[in-house]
Amino acid sequence: MVGNMKQPIVLVRCTKCEAHKPDTEFHKNNNSSNGLCCWCKECTNANSRRIRAELNTYFHPGEVYNKSTHRWDKVNVNF
């Protein structure tokens, strides 16, 4: 019976979007006091996508990533 008991829902505040969300909406972080990351999964993923896009435009200017060949191709800007 002990294994079937539901865990109480704990609300945690995201320091990025400042919304209160259930603890299941946060990645684990063993170094923090509550064992969770300070940003929710949605904010963390959005930040990762933003940084990845910025790095791609910095390291691959004038190129676009081709998913079918898994390579960076030059963009033809001549019309």
Secondary structure, DSSP 4 states (H G I P E B T S, - for coil): -GGGPPPPP-EEE-TTT--EEEGGGEEE-TTSSSSEEEEEHHHHHHHHHHHHHHHHHHHSTTEEEETTTTEEEE-----
